[in-house]
Amino acid sequence: MSTNDFDPAQYKARQVQTWDDVAAAWDRWWPTIEKGAQSLSDYMVASAAIKAGHRVLDVATGIGEPAFTAARAVGQGGSVVATDQSPQMLEIARRRAKDLDSANIELREMDAEQLDFPEASFDAALCRWGLMFLPDLSAALDNLYRFLRPSGRMVAVVWSEPAKVPMLRLAGEVIRQHMDMPAPPPGAPDIFSLAAPDSLQNAFVASGFSGVKTEYKTVTLEIPSSQDYANFTLDVAGPLAAAVAQQPPEIQASIHRDLEQAATQYASADGSITMPNETICVSGTK
Ligand SMILES: C[S@@+](CC[C@H](N)C(=O)[O-])C[C@H]1O[C@@H](n2cnc3c(N)ncnc32)[C@H](O)[C@@H]1O
């Protein structure tokens, strides 16, 4: 294997480490994340036609969304199985389930490409900002299709192209000015892997889903200052945060300074930052 070959097993091991490393930061910044993203979980649950009594699967749940929103919708007569491959993310999700007294959520450490559930055992499946990290998306979607009962709904959300996602694009641009970010080998997924308009929709169709539909939603990051924006991004943006954390302190400081500066184009008179970011929402029915 040449050094440019993509090794999915190695990539996934790195992903686990990356998300484990930022899990505590996700917990810390959760009010900021959910101020923008809760509306997306609400939309996903509605679009998946989730109702009281349903059994729902959430893939790559992180610290628990959209699983917790789905758990409220299904009520005590229903249940949610929320999966992720990062033990640290799940640890925080478990604590949140306890704090929120959510007895109808089961959290399980599972690779999204190795899920193992009986056929037709869920009414709906959800994934918020996870599918773009999968090396074998079609195998994962084929499985999810199998786990759904007939007429069950799948709803997934991924980031749109960089020009429409300033929250992540600015970070990528600034980081590349300060350090080498080798292009990923062909086949390696990344945060924008499914950003082309029809990518995810075509994958849903290929796995057998019918009535497949794409909608675009805006998730607005609202944060008190450009300094907070730089702190936030370098804390929570998994793969980018991981790359920066390996740099010497002076490079990290330069990245932080320039990121702060770059964010000022989104500043109001009081210095607060408002950044609209586009997500692609795809839904389909079994
Ligand atoms: C951007 S976070 C999204 C978390 C959550 N769904 C949310 O929207 O708040 C991406 C999550 O995908 C998970 N992930 C990445 N690759 C995965 C895989 N192969 N199997 C399961 N989870 C994976 C990461 O561990 C991380 O928790």
The ligand as an SDF file (V2000), in Angstrom:
LIG
                    3D

 27 29  0  0  0  0  0  0  0  0999 V2000
  -20.3510   16.4950   14.0290 C   0  0  0  0  0  0  0  0  0  0  0  0
  -20.5990   15.2580   15.2430 S   0  0  0  0  0  0  0  0  0  0  0  0
  -22.3800   15.1900   15.2270 C   0  0  0  0  0  0  0  0  0  0  0  0
  -22.9720   14.6710   16.5070 C   0  0  0  0  0  0  0  0  0  0  0  0
  -24.5070   14.7870   16.6560 C   0  0  0  0  0  0  0  0  0  0  0  0
  -25.2280   13.9640   15.7110 N   0  0  0  0  0  0  0  0  0  0  0  0
  -24.9650   16.2260   16.5660 C   0  0  0  0  0  0  0  0  0  0  0  0
  -25.4800   16.6270   15.5130 O   0  0  0  0  0  0  0  0  0  0  0  0
  -24.8070   16.9610   17.5700 O   0  0  0  0  0  0  0  0  0  0  0  0
  -20.1270   13.7930   14.3620 C   0  0  0  0  0  0  0  0  0  0  0  0
  -20.2630   12.5150   15.1530 C   0  0  0  0  0  0  0  0  0  0  0  0
  -20.1140   11.4270   14.2380 O   0  0  0  0  0  0  0  0  0  0  0  0
  -19.4830   10.3690   14.9260 C   0  0  0  0  0  0  0  0  0  0  0  0
  -18.9320    9.4200   13.9360 N   0  0  0  0  0  0  0  0  0  0  0  0
  -18.0230    9.6510   12.9740 C   0  0  0  0  0  0  0  0  0  0  0  0
  -17.7940    8.5170   12.2740 N   0  0  0  0  0  0  0  0  0  0  0  0
  -18.5840    7.5500   12.8200 C   0  0  0  0  0  0  0  0  0  0  0  0
  -18.7940    6.1660   12.5520 C   0  0  0  0  0  0  0  0  0  0  0  0
  -18.1260    5.5320   11.5750 N   0  0  0  0  0  0  0  0  0  0  0  0
  -19.6700    5.4910   13.3200 N   0  0  0  0  0  0  0  0  0  0  0  0
  -20.3310    6.1080   14.3230 C   0  0  0  0  0  0  0  0  0  0  0  0
  -20.1690    7.4060   14.6370 N   0  0  0  0  0  0  0  0  0  0  0  0
  -19.3080    8.1200   13.8900 C   0  0  0  0  0  0  0  0  0  0  0  0
  -18.4510   11.0580   15.7620 C   0  0  0  0  0  0  0  0  0  0  0  0
  -17.9750   10.2390   16.8160 O   0  0  0  0  0  0  0  0  0  0  0  0
  -19.2200   12.3060   16.2310 C   0  0  0  0  0  0  0  0  0  0  0  0
  -19.8330   12.0650   17.4730 O   0  0  0  0  0  0  0  0  0  0  0  0
  1  2  1  0
  2  3  1  0
  2 10  1  0
  3  4  1  0
  4  5  1  0
  5  6  1  0
  5  7  1  0
  7  8  2  0
  7  9  1  0
 10 11  1  0
 11 12  1  0
 11 26  1  0
 12 13  1  0
 13 14  1  0
 13 24  1  0
 14 15  1  0
 14 23  1  0
 15 16  2  0
 16 17  1  0
 17 18  1  0
 17 23  2  0
 18 19  1  0
 18 20  2  0
 20 21  1  0
 21 22  2  0
 22 23  1  0
 24 25  1  0
 24 26  1  0
 26 27  1  0
M  CHG  2   2   1   9  -1
M  END
$$$$
